[in-house]
Amino acid sequence: MSRSRTAILAALALVAGASGTALAVVPGDAGIAAAPCTVDYKVQNDWGSGFTASVTVTNNSAAKSSWAVKWSYAGNQKVTNGWNAKVTQSGAAVTAANESYNGTLATGGSASFGFQGTYSGSNAVPATFTLDGVTCNVDGGGPTDPGPTDPGPTGPSTKVDNPYAGAKVYVNPEWSAKAAAEPGGSRVSNQPTAVWLDRIAAINGVNGGMGLRDHLDAALTQKGSGELVIQLVIYNLPGRDCAALASNGELGPTEIDKYKTQYIDPIAAILADSKYAGLRIVNTIEIDSLPNLVTNTGSRPTATPQCDVMKANGNYQKGVGYALNKLGDAPNVYNYIDAGHHGWIGWDDNFAPSAALFKEAATTEGATVNDVHGFITNTANYSALKENNFTINDNVAGKSVRESKWVDWNRYVDELSFAQGFRNQLVTAGFNSGIGMLIDTSRNGWGGTARPAGPGATTTVDTYIEGGRYDRRIHIGNWCNQAGAGLGERPQAAPAAGIDAYVWVKPPGESDGSSSAIPNDEGKGFDRMCDPTYTGNPRNGNSMSGALPNAPVSGHWFSAQFQQLMQNAYPPLP
């Protein structure tokens, strides 16, 4: 249900002599002045005791460098939180003032913001609005009667349980063009992949490429008359990826305020634009961040000084919480927090502590568990979806599979079982029981001639696992441009219990990191885990890195890897 009152004056004025008095005139009539401002107030979602609303103000007067919209409620409505404006309330009077990033309001320019509130009884739309003390226009239509100038709601009024169900998913034209340009690439170039916002400049587009609004506009075109999901990766925390230099970011460990005001706030402002209300916007929130605080800090042999710094200053939790809060209020936005993968979080000493840390982050900086629609595992990683040749409960030659060198006492052997098990742990930690999981299957197919046809020899537990495992990495801790990997399951909705979708969040063909040091202006360093000659560290059992040679900087196109992924795809490509 949507209720709206668009600001158009019923009584209009003409300028009267030198006195400066104005008599109202109809906006748009020839030779007469337009109304000083218009306000469009829509109740987007009303559940009887609470509601969300969106407000768009248009300034028809002189340009402004700051603004404030005010109104009063006739009932007992109370604003509880807002986005894209500082919304405060005193008694029945409400004031919505601009944020630092949207204070400029040109002549003819508009700004949009939203808020959530509570009420009992009626939830009448306010009758009068002002912009900086000037009364804006009010139409003569009723609060539940959108007139000819008001098309009503443009999208769903409430979140759906699974945004992928019954929906197409956005095909990124930039990735699609690169894939199609590869020999054989047209077989997969129509697959949906995520849009990565991995630096502030990406919001408006880098080097002439598409910015966030460009992608959202393209998504509207692809949507047509049905439902469509567009997938975004929110990835620019201060001190980003404290355990891997290849994916370091542009913000230093203490630049949390810059992250909020120059990165998250502008993204939130764009996503809240009513133009995009008909899209289902899925955000993957800050991959490879929170799990690092569990596994790579303190006295653990895998600890790094950079991760200790981030754990001490709390800016990972603050950043994730702020992103969840600012991005999660719109009814068409769905936040999924990155949850590592089974070869990272699946051990007993990581499993429950990770869920507890995620709950901490999801309840800081104004966020609540209601801002979290679910979690995503295996983002940009290679862990096999389902190992069919063995289970965690198998025993061979008197030993449990958990005692094998590969499994190494983990509780999980693949991503599907881990995602389903970790979902239960997250609910136990305090997340909503309806949360769903996503699994990134873009590069975990492990097909081709090296894919085992059945279990390994039962001589020892190690021969059993080594001969039967699909995941052919040297060590489960290897993560950079892995040799032998293949495309995994194609994106699909609701493939298994508790799983909202298999997705391709990491666009196949985009590098994980450079094989050698390459100067760049993206803040990305050189990580030896991307060097095929590297002999390892405690995080990969001091094993060879297994990385492909001649790789470019992370995020850049890596043709040789894309060709390998197609060759080793499972299910195989036609």
C-alpha positions in Angstrom: 0.0 0.0 0.0 1.3 3.5 -0.8 -0.2 6.8 0.2 1.0 10.0 -1.3 0.5 13.7 -1.3 2.3 15.6 -4.0 2.9 19.3 -3.3 0.9 21.4 -5.8 -0.9 24.5 -4.5 -4.7 24.8 -4.9 -4.7 28.6 -4.4 -2.0 30.5 -6.4 -0.5 33.9 -6.4 0.6 36.8 -8.7 3.3 39.2 -7.6 1.5 42.4 -6.4 3.4 45.6 -7.0 6.3 46.7 -4.9 4.9 45.2 -1.7 6.4 41.8 -2.7 3.1 40.1 -1.8 2.5 36.9 -3.9 -0.8 35.5 -5.1 -0.5 31.9 -6.1 -0.5 30.7 -9.7 -0.6 27.3 -11.3 2.9 25.9 -12.0 3.5 25.5 -15.7 1.1 28.2 -16.9 2.7 30.5 -19.5 4.1 33.7 -18.1 3.7 32.9 -14.5 6.0 31.6 -11.8 6.2 28.0 -10.6 5.5 27.0 -7.0 8.6 27.6 -4.8 8.9 23.8 -4.0 7.2 20.5 -4.2 7.2 17.6 -1.7 6.2 14.1 -2.6 5.6 12.0 0.6 4.9 8.3 0.1 4.1 5.6 2.7 5.9 2.7 1.1 5.1 0.0 3.6 2.5 0.0 6.4 2.1 -3.0 8.7 -0.5 -1.6 11.1 1.8 -0.4 13.9 4.7 0.9 11.9 5.6 2.1 8.4 8.4 3.3 6.1 8.1 6.4 4.0 10.0 8.1 1.2 10.1 11.8 0.6 11.3 13.7 -2.4 11.6 17.5 -2.3 12.1 19.6 -5.4 13.4 23.1 -5.2 12.0 25.6 -7.7 13.6 28.6 -6.1 17.2 29.8 -5.9 19.9 27.1 -5.5 20.6 26.0 -2.0 23.7 24.7 -0.3 21.7 23.2 2.6 18.0 22.5 3.2 15.4 21.4 5.7 11.9 20.0 5.1 9.4 20.3 7.9 5.9 18.9 8.5 3.6 18.0 11.5 1.6 14.9 12.1 -2.1 14.9 12.9 -1.8 11.5 14.7 0.7 9.9 17.0 3.3 8.9 14.4 6.8 8.7 15.7 10.0 8.6 13.6 12.4 6.0 14.8 15.2 6.2 12.2 15.9 7.8 8.8 18.3 7.6 5.9 19.7 10.2 3.5 18.6 13.0 5.8 18.9 13.9 9.5 15.3 13.3 10.6 14.3 14.6 14.1 11.0 15.0 15.8 9.7 17.2 18.6 6.1 16.5 19.6 4.2 16.3 16.3 6.7 18.4 14.4 9.3 16.7 12.2 12.4 18.2 10.6 14.4 16.5 7.9 17.8 18.2 7.3 20.3 17.4 4.6 23.3 15.1 5.2 26.8 16.4 4.3 26.8 14.8 0.9 23.4 15.9 -0.4 23.1 19.5 0.8 23.3 21.1 -2.6 19.8 21.6 -4.1 19.9 23.4 -7.5 17.0 25.2 -9.0 14.8 22.5 -10.3 16.8 19.9 -8.4 15.5 17.2 -6.1 16.6 15.3 -3.1 15.1 12.0 -1.7 15.2 10.6 1.8 13.3 8.0 3.8 12.5 7.0 7.3 10.8 4.4 9.5 8.2 5.2 12.1 5.6 3.8 14.5 2.0 4.7 15.1 -1.4 3.5 16.4 -4.8 4.5 15.1 -4.6 6.3 11.7 -1.4 7.1 9.7 -2.6 10.1 7.8 -0.3 11.8 5.3 0.7 15.3 6.5 -1.2 18.1 4.9 1.5 20.8 4.7 5.2 20.8 4.1 7.8 23.6 4.2 11.2 23.9 2.6 13.4 26.3 4.6 10.3 27.9 6.0 8.6 28.3 2.6 5.3 26.5 2.2 5.4 23.9 -0.5 2.4 23.0 -2.7 -0.3 20.6 -1.6 -2.6 18.9 -4.0 -6.3 18.4 -3.5 -6.3 14.7 -3.7 -6.9 12.4 -0.7 -4.0 10.6 1.0 -5.0 7.3 -0.5 -5.8 8.6 -3.9 -2.7 9.1 -6.1 -3.8 11.7 -8.7 -2.8 12.0 -12.3 0.5 13.6 -11.4 1.4 10.7 -9.0 1.9 7.2 -10.5 1.9 5.6 -7.0 4.5 3.0 -6.0 7.1 1.8 -8.5 8.1 -1.4 -6.7 7.4 -3.9 -4.0 6.2 -2.5 -0.7 7.7 -5.3 1.5 10.8 -7.5 1.4 10.2 -10.9 -0.1 11.6 -14.0 1.6 13.9 -14.9 -1.2 14.7 -12.0 -3.6 16.0 -14.4 -6.3 12.7 -16.4 -6.4 10.8 -15.6 -9.6 13.3 -13.0 -10.7 15.8 -12.5 -13.5 19.3 -11.4 -12.4 21.2 -8.5 -13.9 23.8 -9.3 -16.5 26.6 -6.8 -16.2 27.2 -5.4 -19.7 30.9 -4.7 -19.1 31.7 -8.2 -17.9 29.5 -9.7 -20.6 31.4 -7.9 -23.3 34.7 -9.1 -22.0 33.5 -12.7 -21.8 31.9 -12.6 -25.2 35.2 -11.3 -26.7 37.0 -14.5 -25.6 37.0 -17.6 -27.9 34.0 -19.7 -26.7 33.0 -17.0 -24.2 29.5 -16.5 -25.7 28.5 -19.7 -23.9 28.6 -17.9 -20.6 28.5 -14.2 -21.4 24.8 -14.0 -20.7 25.3 -15.2 -17.1 24.5 -12.7 -14.3 27.5 -11.4 -12.3 27.9 -8.9 -9.5 29.0 -5.2 -9.8 32.0 -4.5 -7.5 32.1 -1.1 -5.8 35.7 -1.6 -4.6 36.6 2.1 -4.2 35.0 5.5 -4.0 35.6 6.3 -7.7 33.6 3.2 -8.7 30.4 4.9 -7.6 30.6 7.2 -10.5 32.6 5.0 -12.8 36.3 4.5 -13.4 38.1 5.4 -16.6 34.9 6.1 -18.5 33.3 2.8 -17.3 29.8 2.4 -15.9 29.0 3.9 -12.4 26.4 2.7 -10.0 23.5 4.7 -11.5 24.5 3.5 -15.0 24.2 -0.1 -13.8 20.9 0.5 -12.1 19.5 2.2 -15.2 20.7 -0.7 -17.3 19.0 -3.0 -14.8 15.7 -1.2 -15.2 16.0 -1.8 -19.0 16.8 -5.5 -18.5 13.9 -5.8 -15.9 11.1 -5.2 -18.3 7.7 -6.1 -16.7 9.0 -8.8 -14.4 11.2 -8.9 -11.3 15.0 -8.4 -11.5 17.8 -8.7 -8.9 20.9 -6.6 -9.3 23.9 -7.7 -7.2 26.4 -5.3 -5.7 29.6 -5.9 -3.7 30.2 -3.3 -1.0 33.9 -3.6 -0.6 36.0 -0.7 0.7 36.5 -1.0 4.5 39.3 1.0 6.1 42.3 -1.3 6.4 40.6 -3.7 3.9 41.6 -7.4 3.9 44.2 -7.2 6.6 45.6 -10.6 5.8 46.0 -10.3 2.0 47.9 -7.6 0.3 46.5 -8.2 -3.2 43.1 -6.9 -2.1 44.2 -4.1 0.1 42.1 -0.9 -0.4 42.4 2.8 -0.7 41.4 3.6 2.9 43.8 3.5 5.8 42.9 1.6 9.1 41.6 4.7 10.8 39.6 6.3 7.9 36.2 5.1 9.1 34.6 8.6 8.8 35.7 8.8 5.1 34.3 5.3 4.6 30.9 6.5 5.9 30.6 9.9 4.3 32.4 9.4 1.0 31.5 5.8 0.3 28.5 4.4 2.0 26.4 7.6 2.2 26.6 8.3 -1.5 25.7 4.6 -2.3 22.8 4.8 0.1 21.5 8.0 -1.5 21.5 6.4 -5.0 19.9 3.1 -3.8 17.1 5.1 -2.1 16.2 6.9 -5.3 12.5 6.1 -5.9 13.4 5.5 -9.6 15.0 2.2 -8.6 12.3 1.1 -6.1 11.1 -1.7 -8.6 14.5 -3.4 -8.5 15.6 -6.0 -6.0 19.0 -4.8 -4.9 21.2 -7.5 -3.2 24.3 -6.3 -1.4 27.3 -8.5 -0.5 28.7 -6.7 2.5 32.5 -6.5 2.8 34.1 -9.8 1.9 37.1 -11.1 3.8 36.7 -8.7 6.7 35.0 -10.0 9.8 36.4 -13.6 9.5 39.9 -12.2 9.6 39.3 -10.9 13.1 38.6 -14.4 14.2 41.3 -16.4 12.5 44.2 -13.9 11.9 44.6 -12.1 15.2 46.2 -12.6 18.6 48.5 -15.5 19.3 47.5 -17.6 16.4 50.3 -18.6 14.0 48.1 -17.1 11.2 47.9 -13.7 12.9 49.1 -10.5 11.1 49.9 -7.1 12.7 47.4 -5.5 10.3 44.5 -7.7 11.5 45.5 -7.1 15.2 45.2 -3.3 14.4 41.7 -3.7 12.9 40.5 -5.9 15.8 41.8 -3.3 18.3 40.2 -0.3 16.6 36.9 -2.0 15.8 36.5 -0.3 12.4 35.5 -3.5 10.6 32.5 -3.9 12.9 31.7 -0.2 12.8 32.0 -0.2 9.0 29.9 -3.3 8.5 27.3 -2.0 10.9 27.1 1.4 9.3 26.7 -0.2 5.9 23.9 -2.5 7.1 22.1 0.3 8.8 22.3 2.8 5.9 21.7 0.3 3.1 19.2 -2.0 4.7 16.3 0.2 5.4 14.9 0.5 1.9 12.3 -2.2 1.3 13.9 -3.3 -2.0 17.4 -3.7 -0.6 18.7 -7.0 0.7 22.0 -7.3 2.7 24.0 -10.5 2.8 27.1 -10.4 5.0 30.2 -12.3 3.8 30.8 -15.4 5.9 34.1 -16.8 4.6 34.0 -20.4 3.5 34.2 -23.9 5.1 38.0 -24.0 4.8 38.2 -20.8 6.9 35.3 -20.9 9.4 34.5 -24.6 9.5 36.8 -25.5 12.4 35.3 -25.7 15.9 37.4 -22.8 17.3 36.3 -20.5 14.4 32.6 -21.6 13.9 30.7 -20.2 16.8 33.1 -17.2 17.5 32.5 -16.1 13.9 28.7 -16.1 14.3 29.1 -14.1 17.5 31.3 -11.6 15.9 28.9 -11.2 12.9 26.1 -10.5 15.5 28.3 -7.9 17.1 28.8 -6.1 13.8 25.2 -6.4 12.9 24.1 -4.6 16.1 26.5 -1.6 16.0 26.3 1.8 14.4 22.5 1.7 14.5 22.2 -1.6 12.7 19.9 -4.4 13.8 19.6 -8.0 12.8 16.6 -6.9 10.7 19.1 -5.2 8.4 20.5 -8.6 7.6 18.6 -10.7 5.0 21.3 -13.4 5.0 24.9 -14.4 4.5 27.1 -15.4 1.5 29.8 -18.1 1.6 32.7 -18.9 -0.8 32.8 -15.3 -2.2 35.6 -15.2 -4.8 36.8 -18.6 -3.5 37.2 -22.1 -4.9 35.8 -24.5 -2.3 33.8 -27.3 -3.9 30.0 -27.0 -3.6 29.5 -30.7 -2.8 32.0 -33.4 -2.4 30.2 -36.6 -3.5 32.9 -39.1 -2.9 33.2 -38.8 0.9 31.4 -37.3 3.9 32.6 -36.0 7.2 31.2 -39.1 8.9 33.3 -41.6 6.9 35.9 -43.8 8.5 38.8 -45.4 6.6 41.5 -47.8 7.9 40.4 -47.1 11.4 40.5 -43.3 11.1 37.9 -40.6 10.7 37.9 -38.4 7.5 38.5 -35.5 9.9 42.0 -36.9 10.6 43.1 -36.7 7.0 45.7 -34.1 5.9 43.2 -32.4 3.7 40.2 -32.1 6.1 42.5 -31.5 9.1 39.8 -31.8 11.7 37.4 -29.5 10.0 33.7 -30.2 10.6 32.8 -29.6 7.0 34.1 -30.9 3.6 32.2 -28.7 1.2 30.4 -25.4 0.9 26.8 -26.7 0.8 27.0 -28.5 4.1 28.9 -25.6 5.6 26.4 -23.0 4.5 23.5 -25.0 5.8 25.3 -25.7 9.1 26.5 -22.2 9.6 23.0 -20.8 8.9 21.8 -22.8 12.0 24.7 -21.4 14.1 23.8 -17.8 13.0 20.2 -18.3 14.1 21.5 -19.6 17.4 23.6 -16.5 17.7 20.6 -14.2 17.4 19.9 -13.7 13.7 16.4 -14.0 12.4 15.2 -17.6 11.7 14.3 -16.6 8.1 17.8 -15.7 6.9 18.9 -17.3 3.7 22.3 -18.2 2.4 24.0 -17.5 -0.9 27.0 -19.6 -2.3 29.4 -18.1 -4.9 29.8 -20.9 -7.4 31.6 -18.9 -10.1 34.9 -20.8 -9.8 34.3 -24.0 -7.8 33.3 -26.5 -10.4 36.6 -28.4 -10.6 35.7 -30.3 -13.7 37.8 -31.4 -16.6 40.1 -34.5 -16.8 41.3 -34.1 -13.2 37.9 -34.6 -11.7 37.7 -37.9 -9.9 35.0 -40.3 -11.0 34.7 -42.0 -7.5 36.3 -42.4 -4.1 40.0 -42.8 -3.6 41.7 -46.0 -2.5 40.9 -47.1 1.1 44.5 -47.9 1.9 44.7 -44.9 4.3 42.4 -42.1 5.1 44.7 -39.8 3.0 44.6 -41.9 -0.1 40.8 -42.1 0.3 40.5 -38.3 0.4 43.2 -37.4 -2.1 41.9 -39.8 -4.7 38.3 -38.7 -4.4 38.2 -35.0 -3.7 36.9 -32.6 -6.4 38.7 -29.6 -5.0 42.2 -30.0 -6.5 44.0 -27.2 -4.7 47.3 -28.0 -3.1 45.9 -26.6 0.2 42.5 -25.4 1.2 44.0 -22.1 2.3 45.1 -21.3 -1.3 42.9 -18.5 -2.7 44.7 -16.7 -5.6 44.1 -17.5 -9.3 44.1 -21.3 -8.7 45.4 -23.6 -11.4 43.0 -26.2 -12.5 39.8 -24.4 -11.3 36.6 -24.4 -13.4 33.3 -22.6 -13.5 30.8 -24.0 -11.1 27.0 -24.4 -11.0 25.3 -21.7 -13.0 23.4 -19.1 -11.0 20.0 -20.4 -9.9 17.4 -19.6 -7.2 16.5 -21.8 -4.2 18.7 -24.8 -5.2 18.7 -26.4 -1.7 17.2 -26.1 1.8 18.2 -22.8 3.4 20.0 -21.6 0.2 18.5 -18.5 -1.5 20.7 -18.9 -4.6 23.8 -20.0 -6.2 25.4 -16.8 -7.5 28.4 -15.7 -9.5 29.6 -12.8 -7.3 33.2 -13.0 -8.4 33.0 -12.4 -12.2 34.9 -15.2 -13.8 38.0 -14.0 -15.6 38.8 -11.2 -13.2 42.1 -11.7 -11.4 42.5 -12.3 -7.7 45.9 -10.5 -7.7 49.1 -10.0 -9.7 51.7 -12.7 -9.9 54.4 -10.1 -9.4 54.5 -6.5 -8.1 52.6 -4.1 -10.5 52.4 -0.4 -9.7 48.7 0.8 -9.6 46.6 3.6 -8.4 44.0 1.4 -6.8 45.7 0.7 -3.5 46.3 -2.9 -4.3 49.5 -4.5 -3.2 51.5 -7.6 -4.2 50.7 -10.8 -2.2 53.1 -13.7 -2.5 50.1 -16.0 -2.4 49.6 -14.9 -6.1 53.1 -15.8 -7.0 53.3 -19.4 -8.4 56.8 -19.8 -7.0 55.8 -19.0 -3.4 56.3 -21.8 -0.9 53.7 -20.6 1.5 53.0 -19.5 5.1 51.1 -20.8 8.1 47.7 -19.8 6.5 48.2 -22.4 3.7 50.2 -25.0 5.7 53.5 -23.7 4.2 52.4 -25.2 0.8 53.0 -23.9 -2.7 50.5 -21.2 -3.7 49.0 -23.0 -6.7 48.6 -19.7 -8.4 48.6 -19.2 -12.2 51.5 -17.2 -13.7 51.3 -13.8 -15.5 48.3 -12.6 -13.6 47.3 -8.9 -13.6 46.3 -6.7 -10.7 43.1 -7.9 -8.8 39.9 -7.1 -10.7 41.6 -6.8 -14.0 40.8 -9.2 -16.9 42.9 -12.4 -17.0 42.2 -14.1 -20.2 44.2 -17.3 -19.5 42.3 -17.8 -16.3 38.9 -17.3 -18.1 39.9 -19.9 -20.7 40.9 -22.4 -18.0 37.6 -21.8 -16.1 35.6 -22.6 -19.2 37.7 -25.7 -20.0 37.3 -27.1 -16.5 33.6 -26.1 -16.0 31.4 -28.5 -14.1 28.7 -28.9 -15.1 30.5 -28.8 -18.4 29.8 -26.1 -21.0 28.0 -27.1 -24.2 
